[in-house]
């Protein structure tokens, strides 16, 4: 686990955000991306 949990995506003034994994995600799908791309794969001990 990360020391401070999942780092929040950096949101720009264009409405898009850059996830810590490098993926460019829209603010509308940020939570969905985090969940599907990261939460779902949290079985790595
Ligand atoms: Zn990501």
mmCIF file of the protein (N, C-alpha, C, O) and its ligand, coordinates in Angstrom:
data_MODEL
# 
_entry.id   MODEL 
# 
loop_
_entity.id 
_entity.type 
_entity.pdbx_number_of_molecules 
1 polymer     1 
2 non-polymer 1 
# 
_entity_poly.entity_id                      1 
_entity_poly.type                           'polypeptide(L)' 
_entity_poly.nstd_linkage                   no 
_entity_poly.nstd_monomer                   no 
_entity_poly.pdbx_seq_one_letter_code       
;(UNK)(UNK)(UNK)(UNK)(UNK)(UNK)(UNK)(UNK)(UNK)(UNK)(UNK)(UNK)(UNK)(UNK)(UNK)(UNK)
(UNK)(UNK)(UNK)(UNK)(UNK)(UNK)(UNK)(UNK)(UNK)(UNK)(UNK)(UNK)(UNK)(UNK)(UNK)(UNK)
(UNK)(UNK)(UNK)(UNK)(UNK)(UNK)(UNK)(UNK)(UNK)(UNK)(UNK)(UNK)(UNK)
;
_entity_poly.pdbx_seq_one_letter_code_can   XXXXXXXXXXXXXXXXXXXXXXXXXXXXXXXXXXXXXXXXXXXXX 
_entity_poly.pdbx_strand_id                 A 
# 
loop_
_entity_poly_seq.entity_id 
_entity_poly_seq.num 
_entity_poly_seq.mon_id 
_entity_poly_seq.hetero 
1 1  UNK n 
1 2  UNK n 
1 3  UNK n 
1 4  UNK n 
1 5  UNK n 
1 6  UNK n 
1 7  UNK n 
1 8  UNK n 
1 9  UNK n 
1 10 UNK n 
1 11 UNK n 
1 12 UNK n 
1 13 UNK n 
1 14 UNK n 
1 15 UNK n 
1 16 UNK n 
1 17 UNK n 
1 18 UNK n 
1 19 UNK n 
1 20 UNK n 
1 21 UNK n 
1 22 UNK n 
1 23 UNK n 
1 24 UNK n 
1 25 UNK n 
1 26 UNK n 
1 27 UNK n 
1 28 UNK n 
1 29 UNK n 
1 30 UNK n 
1 31 UNK n 
1 32 UNK n 
1 33 UNK n 
1 34 UNK n 
1 35 UNK n 
1 36 UNK n 
1 37 UNK n 
1 38 UNK n 
1 39 UNK n 
1 40 UNK n 
1 41 UNK n 
1 42 UNK n 
1 43 UNK n 
1 44 UNK n 
1 45 UNK n 
# 
loop_
_struct_asym.id 
_struct_asym.entity_id 
A 1 
B 2 
# 
loop_
_chem_comp.id 
_chem_comp.type 
_chem_comp.mon_nstd_flag 
UNK 'L-peptide linking' . 
ZN  non-polymer         . 
# 
_pdbx_entity_nonpoly.entity_id   2 
_pdbx_entity_nonpoly.name        ? 
_pdbx_entity_nonpoly.comp_id     ZN 
# 
_pdbx_nonpoly_scheme.asym_id         B 
_pdbx_nonpoly_scheme.entity_id       2 
_pdbx_nonpoly_scheme.mon_id          ZN 
_pdbx_nonpoly_scheme.ndb_seq_num     1 
_pdbx_nonpoly_scheme.pdb_seq_num     101 
_pdbx_nonpoly_scheme.auth_seq_num    101 
_pdbx_nonpoly_scheme.pdb_mon_id      ZN 
_pdbx_nonpoly_scheme.auth_mon_id     ZN 
_pdbx_nonpoly_scheme.pdb_strand_id   A 
_pdbx_nonpoly_scheme.pdb_ins_code    . 
# 
loop_
_atom_site.group_PDB 
_atom_site.id 
_atom_site.type_symbol 
_atom_site.label_atom_id 
_atom_site.label_alt_id 
_atom_site.label_comp_id 
_atom_site.label_asym_id 
_atom_site.label_entity_id 
_atom_site.label_seq_id 
_atom_site.pdbx_PDB_ins_code 
_atom_site.Cartn_x 
_atom_site.Cartn_y 
_atom_site.Cartn_z 
_atom_site.occupancy 
_atom_site.B_iso_or_equiv 
_atom_site.pdbx_formal_charge 
_atom_site.auth_seq_id 
_atom_site.auth_comp_id 
_atom_site.auth_asym_id 
_atom_site.auth_atom_id 
_atom_site.pdbx_PDB_model_num 
ATOM   1   N  N  . UNK A 1 1  ? 0.830   -1.207 0.000   1.00 0.00 ? 1   UNK A N  1 
ATOM   2   C  CA . UNK A 1 1  ? 0.000   0.000  0.000   1.00 0.00 ? 1   UNK A CA 1 
ATOM   3   C  C  . UNK A 1 1  ? 0.862   1.252  0.000   1.00 0.00 ? 1   UNK A C  1 
ATOM   4   O  O  . UNK A 1 1  ? 1.990   1.263  0.493   1.00 0.00 ? 1   UNK A O  1 
ATOM   5   N  N  . UNK A 1 2  ? 0.296   2.297  -0.565  1.00 0.00 ? 2   UNK A N  1 
ATOM   6   C  CA . UNK A 1 2  ? 1.018   3.562  -0.542  1.00 0.00 ? 2   UNK A CA 1 
ATOM   7   C  C  . UNK A 1 2  ? 0.937   4.173  0.859   1.00 0.00 ? 2   UNK A C  1 
ATOM   8   O  O  . UNK A 1 2  ? 0.017   3.892  1.626   1.00 0.00 ? 2   UNK A O  1 
ATOM   9   N  N  . UNK A 1 3  ? 1.882   4.976  1.153   1.00 0.00 ? 3   UNK A N  1 
ATOM   10  C  CA . UNK A 1 3  ? 1.955   5.565  2.489   1.00 0.00 ? 3   UNK A CA 1 
ATOM   11  C  C  . UNK A 1 3  ? 0.767   6.478  2.762   1.00 0.00 ? 3   UNK A C  1 
ATOM   12  O  O  . UNK A 1 3  ? 0.246   6.526  3.876   1.00 0.00 ? 3   UNK A O  1 
ATOM   13  N  N  . UNK A 1 4  ? 0.352   7.193  1.737   1.00 0.00 ? 4   UNK A N  1 
ATOM   14  C  CA . UNK A 1 4  ? -0.735  8.150  1.911   1.00 0.00 ? 4   UNK A CA 1 
ATOM   15  C  C  . UNK A 1 4  ? -1.929  7.788  1.029   1.00 0.00 ? 4   UNK A C  1 
ATOM   16  O  O  . UNK A 1 4  ? -2.679  8.662  0.595   1.00 0.00 ? 4   UNK A O  1 
ATOM   17  N  N  . UNK A 1 5  ? -2.093  6.504  0.773   1.00 0.00 ? 5   UNK A N  1 
ATOM   18  C  CA . UNK A 1 5  ? -3.205  6.090  -0.068  1.00 0.00 ? 5   UNK A CA 1 
ATOM   19  C  C  . UNK A 1 5  ? -2.955  6.417  -1.522  1.00 0.00 ? 5   UNK A C  1 
ATOM   20  O  O  . UNK A 1 5  ? -1.833  6.736  -1.918  1.00 0.00 ? 5   UNK A O  1 
ATOM   21  N  N  . UNK A 1 6  ? -4.014  6.336  -2.319  1.00 0.00 ? 6   UNK A N  1 
ATOM   22  C  CA . UNK A 1 6  ? -3.881  6.618  -3.731  1.00 0.00 ? 6   UNK A CA 1 
ATOM   23  C  C  . UNK A 1 6  ? -3.722  8.119  -3.966  1.00 0.00 ? 6   UNK A C  1 
ATOM   24  O  O  . UNK A 1 6  ? -4.532  8.915  -3.492  1.00 0.00 ? 6   UNK A O  1 
ATOM   25  N  N  . UNK A 1 7  ? -2.686  8.498  -4.694  1.00 0.00 ? 7   UNK A N  1 
ATOM   26  C  CA . UNK A 1 7  ? -2.523  9.915  -5.030  1.00 0.00 ? 7   UNK A CA 1 
ATOM   27  C  C  . UNK A 1 7  ? -3.636  10.354 -5.958  1.00 0.00 ? 7   UNK A C  1 
ATOM   28  O  O  . UNK A 1 7  ? -4.011  9.631  -6.881  1.00 0.00 ? 7   UNK A O  1 
ATOM   29  N  N  . UNK A 1 8  ? -4.151  11.521 -5.714  1.00 0.00 ? 8   UNK A N  1 
ATOM   30  C  CA . UNK A 1 8  ? -5.249  12.015 -6.538  1.00 0.00 ? 8   UNK A CA 1 
ATOM   31  C  C  . UNK A 1 8  ? -4.725  12.492 -7.883  1.00 0.00 ? 8   UNK A C  1 
ATOM   32  O  O  . UNK A 1 8  ? -3.634  13.053 -7.978  1.00 0.00 ? 8   UNK A O  1 
ATOM   33  N  N  . UNK A 1 9  ? -5.513  12.261 -8.911  1.00 0.00 ? 9   UNK A N  1 
ATOM   34  C  CA . UNK A 1 9  ? -5.117  12.732 -10.243 1.00 0.00 ? 9   UNK A CA 1 
ATOM   35  C  C  . UNK A 1 9  ? -4.954  14.246 -10.260 1.00 0.00 ? 9   UNK A C  1 
ATOM   36  O  O  . UNK A 1 9  ? -5.667  14.973 -9.570  1.00 0.00 ? 9   UNK A O  1 
ATOM   37  N  N  . UNK A 1 10 ? -4.013  14.695 -11.054 1.00 0.00 ? 10  UNK A N  1 
ATOM   38  C  CA . UNK A 1 10 ? -3.786  16.128 -11.173 1.00 0.00 ? 10  UNK A CA 1 
ATOM   39  C  C  . UNK A 1 10 ? -4.754  16.714 -12.194 1.00 0.00 ? 10  UNK A C  1 
ATOM   40  O  O  . UNK A 1 10 ? -4.679  16.408 -13.384 1.00 0.00 ? 10  UNK A O  1 
ATOM   41  N  N  . UNK A 1 11 ? -5.640  17.537 -11.728 1.00 0.00 ? 11  UNK A N  1 
ATOM   42  C  CA . UNK A 1 11 ? -6.658  18.101 -12.612 1.00 0.00 ? 11  UNK A CA 1 
ATOM   43  C  C  . UNK A 1 11 ? -6.184  19.400 -13.224 1.00 0.00 ? 11  UNK A C  1 
ATOM   44  O  O  . UNK A 1 11 ? -5.699  20.291 -12.526 1.00 0.00 ? 11  UNK A O  1 
ATOM   45  N  N  . UNK A 1 12 ? -6.327  19.498 -14.512 1.00 0.00 ? 12  UNK A N  1 
ATOM   46  C  CA . UNK A 1 12 ? -5.926  20.721 -15.197 1.00 0.00 ? 12  UNK A CA 1 
ATOM   47  C  C  . UNK A 1 12 ? -7.129  21.621 -15.419 1.00 0.00 ? 12  UNK A C  1 
ATOM   48  O  O  . UNK A 1 12 ? -8.260  21.262 -15.093 1.00 0.00 ? 12  UNK A O  1 
ATOM   49  N  N  . UNK A 1 13 ? -6.868  22.787 -15.973 1.00 0.00 ? 13  UNK A N  1 
ATOM   50  C  CA . UNK A 1 13 ? -7.951  23.737 -16.187 1.00 0.00 ? 13  UNK A CA 1 
ATOM   51  C  C  . UNK A 1 13 ? -8.755  23.433 -17.446 1.00 0.00 ? 13  UNK A C  1 
ATOM   52  O  O  . UNK A 1 13 ? -9.689  24.159 -17.788 1.00 0.00 ? 13  UNK A O  1 
ATOM   53  N  N  . UNK A 1 14 ? -8.389  22.365 -18.126 1.00 0.00 ? 14  UNK A N  1 
ATOM   54  C  CA . UNK A 1 14 ? -9.103  21.997 -19.346 1.00 0.00 ? 14  UNK A CA 1 
ATOM   55  C  C  . UNK A 1 14 ? -10.173 20.950 -19.076 1.00 0.00 ? 14  UNK A C  1 
ATOM   56  O  O  . UNK A 1 14 ? -10.861 20.504 -19.995 1.00 0.00 ? 14  UNK A O  1 
ATOM   57  N  N  . UNK A 1 15 ? -10.311 20.562 -17.821 1.00 0.00 ? 15  UNK A N  1 
ATOM   58  C  CA . UNK A 1 15 ? -11.323 19.575 -17.481 1.00 0.00 ? 15  UNK A CA 1 
ATOM   59  C  C  . UNK A 1 15 ? -10.799 18.163 -17.540 1.00 0.00 ? 15  UNK A C  1 
ATOM   60  O  O  . UNK A 1 15 ? -11.487 17.225 -17.137 1.00 0.00 ? 15  UNK A O  1 
ATOM   61  N  N  . UNK A 1 16 ? -9.585  17.998 -18.040 1.00 0.00 ? 16  UNK A N  1 
ATOM   62  C  CA . UNK A 1 16 ? -9.009  16.666 -18.071 1.00 0.00 ? 16  UNK A CA 1 
ATOM   63  C  C  . UNK A 1 16 ? -8.054  16.494 -16.907 1.00 0.00 ? 16  UNK A C  1 
ATOM   64  O  O  . UNK A 1 16 ? -7.590  17.465 -16.309 1.00 0.00 ? 16  UNK A O  1 
ATOM   65  N  N  . UNK A 1 17 ? -7.771  15.238 -16.598 1.00 0.00 ? 17  UNK A N  1 
ATOM   66  C  CA . UNK A 1 17 ? -6.874  14.961 -15.492 1.00 0.00 ? 17  UNK A CA 1 
ATOM   67  C  C  . UNK A 1 17 ? -5.874  13.893 -15.908 1.00 0.00 ? 17  UNK A C  1 
ATOM   68  O  O  . UNK A 1 17 ? -6.138  13.078 -16.793 1.00 0.00 ? 17  UNK A O  1 
ATOM   69  N  N  . UNK A 1 18 ? -4.732  13.915 -15.257 1.00 0.00 ? 18  UNK A N  1 
ATOM   70  C  CA . UNK A 1 18 ? -3.708  12.920 -15.536 1.00 0.00 ? 18  UNK A CA 1 
ATOM   71  C  C  . UNK A 1 18 ? -3.586  12.015 -14.320 1.00 0.00 ? 18  UNK A C  1 
ATOM   72  O  O  . UNK A 1 18 ? -3.178  12.433 -13.237 1.00 0.00 ? 18  UNK A O  1 
ATOM   73  N  N  . UNK A 1 19 ? -3.958  10.753 -14.544 1.00 0.00 ? 19  UNK A N  1 
ATOM   74  C  CA . UNK A 1 19 ? -3.869  9.808  -13.446 1.00 0.00 ? 19  UNK A CA 1 
ATOM   75  C  C  . UNK A 1 19 ? -2.407  9.531  -13.101 1.00 0.00 ? 19  UNK A C  1 
ATOM   76  O  O  . UNK A 1 19 ? -1.515  9.750  -13.921 1.00 0.00 ? 19  UNK A O  1 
ATOM   77  N  N  . UNK A 1 20 ? -2.174  9.056  -11.898 1.00 0.00 ? 20  UNK A N  1 
ATOM   78  C  CA . UNK A 1 20 ? -0.800  8.752  -11.483 1.00 0.00 ? 20  UNK A CA 1 
ATOM   79  C  C  . UNK A 1 20 ? -0.213  7.606  -12.275 1.00 0.00 ? 20  UNK A C  1 
ATOM   80  O  O  . UNK A 1 20 ? 1.001   7.400  -12.259 1.00 0.00 ? 20  UNK A O  1 
ATOM   81  N  N  . UNK A 1 21 ? -1.075  6.837  -12.987 1.00 0.00 ? 21  UNK A N  1 
ATOM   82  C  CA . UNK A 1 21 ? -0.591  5.738  -13.818 1.00 0.00 ? 21  UNK A CA 1 
ATOM   83  C  C  . UNK A 1 21 ? -0.199  6.244  -15.195 1.00 0.00 ? 21  UNK A C  1 
ATOM   84  O  O  . UNK A 1 21 ? 0.345   5.490  -16.003 1.00 0.00 ? 21  UNK A O  1 
ATOM   85  N  N  . UNK A 1 22 ? -0.470  7.521  -15.471 1.00 0.00 ? 22  UNK A N  1 
ATOM   86  C  CA . UNK A 1 22 ? -0.074  8.109  -16.738 1.00 0.00 ? 22  UNK A CA 1 
ATOM   87  C  C  . UNK A 1 22 ? -1.215  8.256  -17.723 1.00 0.00 ? 22  UNK A C  1 
ATOM   88  O  O  . UNK A 1 22 ? -1.055  8.864  -18.781 1.00 0.00 ? 22  UNK A O  1 
ATOM   89  N  N  . UNK A 1 23 ? -2.362  7.705  -17.380 1.00 0.00 ? 23  UNK A N  1 
ATOM   90  C  CA . UNK A 1 23 ? -3.500  7.782  -18.274 1.00 0.00 ? 23  UNK A CA 1 
ATOM   91  C  C  . UNK A 1 23 ? -4.172  9.143  -18.194 1.00 0.00 ? 23  UNK A C  1 
ATOM   92  O  O  . UNK A 1 23 ? -4.355  9.697  -17.110 1.00 0.00 ? 23  UNK A O  1 
ATOM   93  N  N  . UNK A 1 24 ? -4.535  9.672  -19.351 1.00 0.00 ? 24  UNK A N  1 
ATOM   94  C  CA . UNK A 1 24 ? -5.284  10.923 -19.372 1.00 0.00 ? 24  UNK A CA 1 
ATOM   95  C  C  . UNK A 1 24 ? -6.760  10.608 -19.239 1.00 0.00 ? 24  UNK A C  1 
ATOM   96  O  O  . UNK A 1 24 ? -7.335  9.904  -20.069 1.00 0.00 ? 24  UNK A O  1 
ATOM   97  N  N  . UNK A 1 25 ? -7.353  11.123 -18.213 1.00 0.00 ? 25  UNK A N  1 
ATOM   98  C  CA . UNK A 1 25 ? -8.740  10.799 -17.929 1.00 0.00 ? 25  UNK A CA 1 
ATOM   99  C  C  . UNK A 1 25 ? -9.551  12.072 -17.774 1.00 0.00 ? 25  UNK A C  1 
ATOM   100 O  O  . UNK A 1 25 ? -9.065  13.091 -17.283 1.00 0.00 ? 25  UNK A O  1 
ATOM   101 N  N  . UNK A 1 26 ? -10.808 11.983 -18.209 1.00 0.00 ? 26  UNK A N  1 
ATOM   102 C  CA . UNK A 1 26 ? -11.697 13.124 -18.044 1.00 0.00 ? 26  UNK A CA 1 
ATOM   103 C  C  . UNK A 1 26 ? -12.214 13.142 -16.617 1.00 0.00 ? 26  UNK A C  1 
ATOM   104 O  O  . UNK A 1 26 ? -12.335 12.101 -15.970 1.00 0.00 ? 26  UNK A O  1 
ATOM   105 N  N  . UNK A 1 27 ? -12.516 14.330 -16.140 1.00 0.00 ? 27  UNK A N  1 
ATOM   106 C  CA . UNK A 1 27 ? -12.963 14.473 -14.757 1.00 0.00 ? 27  UNK A CA 1 
ATOM   107 C  C  . UNK A 1 27 ? -14.213 13.637 -14.499 1.00 0.00 ? 27  UNK A C  1 
ATOM   108 O  O  . UNK A 1 27 ? -14.459 13.209 -13.371 1.00 0.00 ? 27  UNK A O  1 
ATOM   109 N  N  . UNK A 1 28 ? -14.999 13.406 -15.548 1.00 0.00 ? 28  UNK A N  1 
ATOM   110 C  CA . UNK A 1 28 ? -16.241 12.666 -15.404 1.00 0.00 ? 28  UNK A CA 1 
ATOM   111 C  C  . UNK A 1 28 ? -15.995 11.174 -15.197 1.00 0.00 ? 28  UNK A C  1 
ATOM   112 O  O  . UNK A 1 28 ? -16.858 10.463 -14.682 1.00 0.00 ? 28  UNK A O  1 
ATOM   113 N  N  . UNK A 1 29 ? -14.815 10.705 -15.600 1.00 0.00 ? 29  UNK A N  1 
ATOM   114 C  CA . UNK A 1 29 ? -14.542 9.269  -15.505 1.00 0.00 ? 29  UNK A CA 1 
ATOM   115 C  C  . UNK A 1 29 ? -13.394 8.977  -14.552 1.00 0.00 ? 29  UNK A C  1 
ATOM   116 O  O  . UNK A 1 29 ? -12.910 7.848  -14.475 1.00 0.00 ? 29  UNK A O  1 
ATOM   117 N  N  . UNK A 1 30 ? -12.966 9.994  -13.831 1.00 0.00 ? 30  UNK A N  1 
ATOM   118 C  CA . UNK A 1 30 ? -11.844 9.822  -12.916 1.00 0.00 ? 30  UNK A CA 1 
ATOM   119 C  C  . UNK A 1 30 ? -12.121 8.718  -11.899 1.00 0.00 ? 30  UNK A C  1 
ATOM   120 O  O  . UNK A 1 30 ? -11.320 7.797  -11.740 1.00 0.00 ? 30  UNK A O  1 
ATOM   121 N  N  . UNK A 1 31 ? -13.248 8.814  -11.219 1.00 0.00 ? 31  UNK A N  1 
ATOM   122 C  CA . UNK A 1 31 ? -13.561 7.824  -10.188 1.00 0.00 ? 31  UNK A CA 1 
ATOM   123 C  C  . UNK A 1 31 ? -13.703 6.436  -10.790 1.00 0.00 ? 31  UNK A C  1 
ATOM   124 O  O  . UNK A 1 31 ? -13.263 5.443  -10.210 1.00 0.00 ? 31  UNK A O  1 
ATOM   125 N  N  . UNK A 1 32 ? -14.328 6.381  -11.970 1.00 0.00 ? 32  UNK A N  1 
ATOM   126 C  CA . UNK A 1 32 ? -14.521 5.096  -12.632 1.00 0.00 ? 32  UNK A CA 1 
ATOM   127 C  C  . UNK A 1 32 ? -13.177 4.504  -13.046 1.00 0.00 ? 32  UNK A C  1 
ATOM   128 O  O  . UNK A 1 32 ? -12.956 3.302  -12.901 1.00 0.00 ? 32  UNK A O  1 
ATOM   129 N  N  . UNK A 1 33 ? -12.291 5.335  -13.556 1.00 0.00 ? 33  UNK A N  1 
ATOM   130 C  CA . UNK A 1 33 ? -10.974 4.861  -13.955 1.00 0.00 ? 33  UNK A CA 1 
ATOM   131 C  C  . UNK A 1 33 ? -10.199 4.347  -12.743 1.00 0.00 ? 33  UNK A C  1 
ATOM   132 O  O  . UNK A 1 33 ? -9.614  3.265  -12.789 1.00 0.00 ? 33  UNK A O  1 
ATOM   133 N  N  . UNK A 1 34 ? -10.196 5.103  -11.691 1.00 0.00 ? 34  UNK A N  1 
ATOM   134 C  CA . UNK A 1 34 ? -9.494  4.702  -10.474 1.00 0.00 ? 34  UNK A CA 1 
ATOM   135 C  C  . UNK A 1 34 ? -10.016 3.345  -9.996  1.00 0.00 ? 34  UNK A C  1 
ATOM   136 O  O  . UNK A 1 34 ? -9.243  2.461  -9.627  1.00 0.00 ? 34  UNK A O  1 
ATOM   137 N  N  . UNK A 1 35 ? -11.322 3.204  -10.012 1.00 0.00 ? 35  UNK A N  1 
ATOM   138 C  CA . UNK A 1 35 ? -11.934 1.970  -9.530  1.00 0.00 ? 35  UNK A CA 1 
ATOM   139 C  C  . UNK A 1 35 ? -11.586 0.796  -10.433 1.00 0.00 ? 35  UNK A C  1 
ATOM   140 O  O  . UNK A 1 35 ? -11.105 -0.235 -9.962  1.00 0.00 ? 35  UNK A O  1 
ATOM   141 N  N  . UNK A 1 36 ? -11.831 0.953  -11.728 1.00 0.00 ? 36  UNK A N  1 
ATOM   142 C  CA . UNK A 1 36 ? -11.662 -0.155 -12.656 1.00 0.00 ? 36  UNK A CA 1 
ATOM   143 C  C  . UNK A 1 36 ? -10.188 -0.478 -12.912 1.00 0.00 ? 36  UNK A C  1 
ATOM   144 O  O  . UNK A 1 36 ? -9.820  -1.643 -13.061 1.00 0.00 ? 36  UNK A O  1 
ATOM   145 N  N  . UNK A 1 37 ? -9.359  0.549  -12.962 1.00 0.00 ? 37  UNK A N  1 
ATOM   146 C  CA . UNK A 1 37 ? -7.968  0.349  -13.343 1.00 0.00 ? 37  UNK A CA 1 
ATOM   147 C  C  . UNK A 1 37 ? -7.067  0.067  -12.155 1.00 0.00 ? 37  UNK A C  1 
ATOM   148 O  O  . UNK A 1 37 ? -5.968  -0.463 -12.320 1.00 0.00 ? 37  UNK A O  1 
ATOM   149 N  N  . UNK A 1 38 ? -7.518  0.414  -10.968 1.00 0.00 ? 38  UNK A N  1 
ATOM   150 C  CA . UNK A 1 38 ? -6.630  0.309  -9.815  1.00 0.00 ? 38  UNK A CA 1 
ATOM   151 C  C  . UNK A 1 38 ? -7.271  -0.428 -8.647  1.00 0.00 ? 38  UNK A C  1 
ATOM   152 O  O  . UNK A 1 38 ? -6.659  -1.334 -8.082  1.00 0.00 ? 38  UNK A O  1 
ATOM   153 N  N  . UNK A 1 39 ? -8.471  -0.061 -8.283  1.00 0.00 ? 39  UNK A N  1 
ATOM   154 C  CA . UNK A 1 39 ? -9.129  -0.712 -7.151  1.00 0.00 ? 39  UNK A CA 1 
ATOM   155 C  C  . UNK A 1 39 ? -9.348  -2.196 -7.424  1.00 0.00 ? 39  UNK A C  1 
ATOM   156 O  O  . UNK A 1 39 ? -9.188  -3.043 -6.546  1.00 0.00 ? 39  UNK A O  1 
ATOM   157 N  N  . UNK A 1 40 ? -9.720  -2.484 -8.678  1.00 0.00 ? 40  UNK A N  1 
ATOM   158 C  CA . UNK A 1 40 ? -10.016 -3.870 -9.055  1.00 0.00 ? 40  UNK A CA 1 
ATOM   159 C  C  . UNK A 1 40 ? -8.764  -4.737 -9.015  1.00 0.00 ? 40  UNK A C  1 
ATOM   160 O  O  . UNK A 1 40 ? -8.855  -5.962 -8.931  1.00 0.00 ? 40  UNK A O  1 
ATOM   161 N  N  . UNK A 1 41 ? -7.615  -4.111 -9.074  1.00 0.00 ? 41  UNK A N  1 
ATOM   162 C  CA . UNK A 1 41 ? -6.369  -4.850 -9.130  1.00 0.00 ? 41  UNK A CA 1 
ATOM   163 C  C  . UNK A 1 41 ? -5.585  -4.677 -7.835  1.00 0.00 ? 41  UNK A C  1 
ATOM   164 O  O  . UNK A 1 41 ? -4.354  -4.655 -7.827  1.00 0.00 ? 41  UNK A O  1 
ATOM   165 N  N  . UNK A 1 42 ? -6.327  -4.557 -6.749  1.00 0.00 ? 42  UNK A N  1 
ATOM   166 C  CA . UNK A 1 42 ? -5.698  -4.275 -5.464  1.00 0.00 ? 42  UNK A CA 1 
ATOM   167 C  C  . UNK A 1 42 ? -5.368  -5.548 -4.704  1.00 0.00 ? 42  UNK A C  1 
ATOM   168 O  O  . UNK A 1 42 ? -5.111  -5.509 -3.501  1.00 0.00 ? 42  UNK A O  1 
ATOM   169 N  N  . UNK A 1 43 ? -5.375  -6.683 -5.409  1.00 0.00 ? 43  UNK A N  1 
ATOM   170 C  CA . UNK A 1 43 ? -5.088  -7.945 -4.737  1.00 0.00 ? 43  UNK A CA 1 
ATOM   171 C  C  . UNK A 1 43 ? -3.595  -8.186 -4.596  1.00 0.00 ? 43  UNK A C  1 
ATOM   172 O  O  . UNK A 1 43 ? -3.171  -9.167 -3.985  1.00 0.00 ? 43  UNK A O  1 
ATOM   173 N  N  . UNK A 1 44 ? -2.798  -7.283 -5.165  1.00 0.00 ? 44  UNK A N  1 
ATOM   174 C  CA . UNK A 1 44 ? -1.362  -7.408 -5.017  1.00 0.00 ? 44  UNK A CA 1 
ATOM   175 C  C  . UNK A 1 44 ? -0.959  -7.033 -3.598  1.00 0.00 ? 44  UNK A C  1 
ATOM   176 O  O  . UNK A 1 44 ? -1.126  -5.891 -3.172  1.00 0.00 ? 44  UNK A O  1 
ATOM   177 N  N  . UNK A 1 45 ? -0.446  -7.975 -2.903  1.00 0.00 ? 45  UNK A N  1 
ATOM   178 C  CA . UNK A 1 45 ? -0.123  -7.739 -1.482  1.00 0.00 ? 45  UNK A CA 1 
ATOM   179 C  C  . UNK A 1 45 ? 1.133   -6.890 -1.396  1.00 0.00 ? 45  UNK A C  1 
ATOM   180 O  O  . UNK A 1 45 ? 1.588   -6.569 -0.298  1.00 0.00 ? 45  UNK A O  1 
HETATM 181 ZN ZN . ZN  B 2 .  ? -4.858  5.232  -13.521 1.00 0.00 ? 101 ZN  A ZN 1 
# 
